[in-house]
Amino acid sequence: MKAAIITEPGKVEVTTVDDPAPGPRDVVVAVAGCGICGTDLHILEGEFAPSLPIVPGHEFAGEVVAIGSRVDELRVGAQVAVDPSLFCGECHYCRLGRGNLCERWNAIGVSRAGAAADYVVAPVANCVVLPEGISTADAALIEPLSCAVRGYDILRASLATHYLIYGAGTMGLMMLELAKRAGASTVDVLDTNPTRLETARLLGCSRTAARADELEMPRGWDVVIDCTGVVAAIEDGLTRVGKAGTFLQFGVSEMNATARFSPYRVYNEEITIVGSMAVLHSYERAAELFIGGVLKPEIMISDRYPLDAYPQALQQFKEGKGRKIQVNPGT
């Protein structure tokens, strides 16, 4: 089969590799759609160097084309979206029900061969069957949506809340859509890219701006969400949280990045700072939301590339052009 491989930091190529075979409780999925996200850039830049070489791709959906000897839940031909998380189920954090913090954490497309390929192996337990009428390629959006759902689990948002979101990329737009359904009074979105702000307005945000200084909110925002991972945005966002408000660090920053904030203000104004990492008990709920129409794939997905063009797709994402960029093997 054909697959994209990150062979060493900064280098990706499309080549031919052996077709995968399922284990007893695995299935082989013919990939219909594979999304690109910031984690793929971190892998490309060598931040998960022990995993290299690796076939990336952890946001995916496709058709089951082979099943393992002990699989009876699925049949060949089923259309599925796949949670890429691979928890050990045995370590301290798994026993506490916090698998996303697993001490032996693995994930398809991060530490195991991923979906930037014609075929990928996945545990049957990680598959969600898609109903008729749902585009299988579009259903690759379920994985990033499940990360956003996890973020809202952490927030425990209240009704009539004022939100400020930094970043109008795919994740910022998903956070916008969920905020609207979580009972937000207002949802303001910041981005330095005017085109992305146009999309946020199209999806019904309250206000947009390049900088928070351009918006009036005298008491600050109840919830501030960083979807950029950019230190300057994080530091600014921490100053925009109102008294008794919450700051969610959702964007992925560089591993060695540090941000400054006022610990006295956190204490004196009872500000809560929380983080949300990947997927935890949220994939199936995200699938239900997606099937129910919470996202508009025609807006969320800006570009679709054939597998041969994976390096170009990755480069476009790195340049910050477009929204969700997908690779569609078989096209």
CORPE-V287980 format. One record per pair of residues at least 12 apart in sequence whose ideal C-beta (glycine too) atoms are under 8 Angstrom apart, sorted by sequence separation. I is the first residue (numbers start at 1). J is the second residue. D is the distance in whole Angstrom. If there is no record, write none. Layout:
I/J/D  I/J/D
This chain:
2/14/6  3/15/7  5/17/7  44/56/8  64/76/6  87/99/4  91/103/4  108/120/7  197/209/8  225/237/8  261/273/8  313/325/5  2/15/7  3/16/8  43/56/6  64/77/7  87/100/8  91/104/6  108/121/8  176/189/6  197/210/8  224/237/5  303/316/7  313/326/8  2/16/6  3/17/5  63/77/7  64/78/4  85/99/7  88/102/6  90/104/8  108/122/6  128/142/7  165/179/7  224/238/8  313/327/6  1/16/7  2/17/8  63/78/7  64/79/8  85/100/7  87/102/4  88/103/7  234/249/7  1/17/6  40/56/5  63/79/6  64/80/6  88/104/4  163/179/5  189/205/5  194/210/8  224/240/5  1/18/8  40/57/8  62/79/8  63/80/8  87/104/8  88/105/8  172/189/6  188/205/7  191/208/7  224/241/5  234/251/8  310/327/5  1/19/5  40/58/8  61/79/7  62/80/7  87/105/7  108/126/8  161/179/8  187/205/5  188/206/5  189/207/8  190/208/7  192/210/5  223/241/8  233/251/8  309/327/7  1/20/8  39/58/7  61/80/6  86/105/8  172/191/7  187/206/5  188/207/5  189/208/5  190/209/6  191/210/7  221/240/6  234/253/7  303/322/5  61/81/4  62/82/8  86/106/4  186/206/4  188/208/7  190/210/7  220/240/6  221/241/6  222/242/6  302/322/4  305/325/7  307/327/6  37/58/8  60/81/8  61/82/7  86/107/6  161/182/7  163/184/5  168/189/5  186/207/7  188/209/7  190/211/7  220/241/6  221/242/6  224/245/7  226/247/7  230/251/7  238/259/7  302/323/4  304/325/8  305/326/7  306/327/7  307/328/7  37/59/6  60/82/6  85/107/6  86/108/7  157/179/7  161/183/7  162/184/7  165/187/7  168/190/8  169/191/8  190/212/6  220/242/3  223/245/6  224/246/7  225/247/8  226/248/7  229/251/3  231/253/7  239/261/8  301/323/7  302/324/6  303/325/5  304/326/5  305/327/5  306/328/7  307/329/4  34/57/4  36/59/8  84/107/5  148/171/6  160/183/7  161/184/5  162/185/6  163/186/7  165/188/7  167/190/7  168/191/4  217/240/8  219/242/5  220/243/7  222/245/5  223/246/5  224/247/5  225/248/5  226/249/6  227/250/5  228/251/5  229/252/5  230/253/7  238/261/4  239/262/8  300/323/6  301/324/5  302/325/7  303/326/7  304/327/8  305/328/7  306/329/8  307/330/8  35/59/3  60/84/8  84/108/4  147/171/7  151/175/7  159/183/4  160/184/8  161/185/6  162/186/5  163/187/4  164/188/5  165/189/5  166/190/5  167/191/6  172/196/8  176/200/6  180/204/7  212/236/6  219/243/7  221/245/6  222/246/7  223/247/8  224/248/7  226/250/6  227/251/5  229/253/4  235/259/5  238/262/8  245/269/8  247/271/7  249/273/7  299/323/8  300/324/5  301/325/8  304/328/5  307/331/8  34/59/6  35/60/7  59/84/8  84/109/6  86/111/8  157/182/4  158/183/7  160/185/5  163/188/7  164/189/8  165/190/7  166/191/8  168/193/7  211/236/8  212/237/8  217/242/8  220/245/6  223/248/7  225/250/6  226/251/5  229/254/8  234/259/5  235/260/6  244/269/7  246/271/7  247/272/7  249/274/7  250/275/8  301/326/6  306/331/5  31/57/7  34/60/5  58/84/4  82/108/7  84/110/7  86/112/7  144/170/6  148/174/4  152/178/6  157/183/7  162/188/8  164/190/7  173/199/6  177/203/6  231/257/5  235/261/7  243/269/4  244/270/5  245/271/6  246/272/4  247/273/5  248/274/6  249/275/5  250/276/5  33/60/6  144/171/6  148/175/6  157/184/8  169/196/6  173/200/6  176/203/6  188/215/6  231/258/7  242/269/8  243/270/7  244/271/7  245/272/7  246/273/8  247/274/7  248/275/7  249/276/7  304/331/8  32/60/8  33/61/6  168/196/4  172/200/7  176/204/8  212/240/5  229/257/8  231/259/5  243/271/8  246/274/6  248/276/6  31/60/6  32/61/6  33/62/7  145/174/6  149/178/7  168/197/6  176/205/5  188/217/8  31/61/8  32/62/4  84/114/7  144/174/6  148/178/6  152/182/6  173/203/6  241/271/5  29/60/7  31/62/4  32/63/7  168/199/6  12/44/6  29/61/8  30/62/5  168/200/5  29/62/4  30/63/5  82/115/8  188/221/7  238/271/8  10/44/7  29/63/7  30/64/8  9/44/7  10/45/7  29/64/6  30/65/5  238/273/7  9/45/6  10/46/7  28/64/7  29/65/7  6/43/6  9/46/3  27/64/5  28/65/5  86/123/7  6/44/6  8/46/8  17/55/8  28/66/4  82/120/8  84/122/8  27/66/7  28/67/8  9/49/7  27/67/5  82/122/5  86/126/8  165/205/8  168/208/7  26/67/8  27/68/7  85/126/7  26/68/5  84/126/7  9/52/7  25/68/5  83/126/4  190/233/8  8/52/6  12/56/8  22/66/5  24/68/5  27/71/6  82/126/5  83/127/8  179/223/8  7/52/7  8/53/7  21/66/8  22/67/6  23/68/5  24/69/5  25/70/5  26/71/7  82/127/6  83/128/7  6/52/6  7/53/5  22/68/4  24/70/4  25/71/6  81/127/7  82/128/7  6/53/6  24/71/8  27/74/6  32/79/8  80/127/4  81/128/5  5/53/5  6/54/5  60/108/8  80/128/6  164/212/7  5/54/7  6/55/8  22/71/7  58/107/6  60/109/8  78/127/8  80/129/6  81/130/6  5/55/6  6/56/6  58/108/6  59/109/8  74/124/6  79/129/7  80/130/6  100/150/7  175/225/5  4/55/6  29/80/6  57/108/8  58/109/3  73/124/6  78/129/6  79/130/4  164/215/8  3/55/5  4/56/7  57/109/4  58/110/6  175/227/6  4/57/8  27/80/8  29/82/6  56/109/5  62/115/7  71/124/5  74/127/6  164/217/7  172/225/8  55/109/7  56/110/8  60/114/8  65/119/7  54/109/8  60/115/3  74/129/7  79/134/8  81/136/8  162/217/7  172/227/4  54/110/7  58/114/6  59/115/8  68/124/7  171/227/5  172/228/8  54/111/7  57/114/4  58/115/7  67/124/7  79/136/5  164/221/4  55/113/4  56/114/5  57/115/4  62/120/8  81/139/4  163/221/6  166/224/7  169/227/7  51/110/7  54/113/7  55/114/5  57/116/4  81/140/7  84/143/6  162/221/5  163/222/7  164/223/7  165/224/8  166/225/7  167/226/7  169/228/8  51/111/5  54/114/7  55/115/8  56/116/5  57/117/7  60/120/7  79/139/8  83/143/7  162/222/5  163/223/5  164/224/5  165/225/5  166/226/5  167/227/4  55/116/6  81/142/5  82/143/8  161/222/4  162/223/7  163/224/8  164/225/7  166/227/6  167/228/4  48/110/6  55/117/5  81/143/7  161/223/6  163/225/7  165/227/6  166/228/5  48/111/7  57/120/7  64/127/8  83/146/7  158/222/8  166/230/8  55/120/8  157/223/7  167/233/7  43/110/7  166/233/5  155/223/6  166/234/8  40/109/8  61/130/7  166/236/8  39/110/7  166/237/5  63/136/7  164/237/7  62/136/6  151/225/7  61/136/5  175/250/7  61/137/7  164/240/6  61/138/8  61/139/4  61/140/5  171/250/7  34/114/8  60/140/5  162/242/8  171/251/7  34/115/4  59/140/5  61/142/7  34/116/5  59/141/7  60/143/7  31/115/5  59/143/4  167/251/6  31/116/8  58/143/7  59/144/6  166/251/7  29/115/8  31/117/6  31/118/7  30/118/7  31/119/7  30/119/6  31/120/6  29/119/7  28/119/5  29/120/5  155/246/6  28/120/7  29/121/8  20/113/7  28/121/6  29/122/6  155/248/6  203/296/7  27/121/7  154/248/7  26/121/5  27/122/6  26/122/6  27/123/8  203/299/7  26/123/6  27/124/5  151/248/6  202/299/7  23/121/7  25/123/6  26/124/7  29/127/8  19/118/8  20/119/6  22/121/6  25/124/6  151/250/5  17/117/8  19/119/6  20/120/7  21/121/8  25/125/7  27/127/6  199/299/6  20/121/5  148/250/8  33/136/7  147/250/8  32/136/4  33/137/3  32/137/4  33/138/7  35/140/5  33/139/7  34/140/6  35/141/7  32/139/8  33/140/4  37/144/6  32/140/8  35/143/7  35/144/7  3/113/8  4/116/4  3/116/6  4/117/7  181/294/7  3/117/4  2/117/7  3/118/7  1/117/6  2/118/5  178/294/7  1/118/4  177/294/6  1/119/5  177/295/6  155/274/7  154/274/5  154/275/7  174/295/7  154/276/5  153/276/8  199/323/7  151/276/4  150/276/5  173/299/8  174/300/8  150/277/8  153/280/7  173/300/7  193/320/7  196/323/7  150/278/7  153/281/8  147/276/7  150/279/6  153/282/6  150/280/5  170/300/6  147/278/6  150/281/8  147/279/6  150/282/4  37/170/7  146/279/5  149/282/4  37/171/8  147/282/8  143/279/7  146/282/5  149/285/6  146/283/4  149/286/5  148/286/8  146/285/7  143/283/7  146/286/4  149/289/7  142/283/7  145/286/4  146/287/8  143/286/8  142/286/5  145/289/7  142/287/5  145/290/6  139/287/8  142/290/5  141/290/6  145/294/7  145/295/7  173/323/7  139/290/7  169/320/8  170/323/5  141/295/6  169/323/7  170/324/4  128/283/7  128/284/6  134/290/8  141/297/6  126/283/8  130/287/8  134/291/6  128/287/5  138/297/4  141/300/6  131/291/6  141/301/7  130/291/7  135/297/7  138/301/7  137/304/8  107/278/8  101/277/7  100/277/5  100/278/5  100/279/6  100/280/4  144/324/8  99/280/6  98/280/7  141/324/7  97/281/8  140/326/6  118/307/7  137/326/7  117/307/7  38/229/7  116/307/7  137/328/6  85/278/7  85/279/5  116/310/6  84/279/8  83/279/6  85/283/8  83/283/4  81/287/6  47/254/8  47/255/6  42/252/7  116/327/6  118/329/5  117/329/7  118/330/7  38/251/8  39/252/7  38/252/5  44/314/7  57/327/7  33/304/8  41/314/8  40/314/7  44/318/8  41/317/7  36/313/6  40/317/7  41/318/6  36/314/6  37/317/8  36/317/5  36/324/8  35/324/6  36/325/5  35/325/7  36/326/7  35/326/5  36/327/7  34/326/7  35/327/8  14/307/6  33/326/5  34/327/5  14/308/6  33/327/8  34/328/8  33/328/6  34/329/7  14/310/6  32/328/7  14/311/7  32/329/8  12/310/7  13/311/7  31/329/5  32/330/7  12/311/5  30/329/8  31/330/8  30/330/7  12/314/6  4/307/7  3/307/8  2/307/6  2/308/7  4/310/4  4/311/7  4/327/8  2/329/7
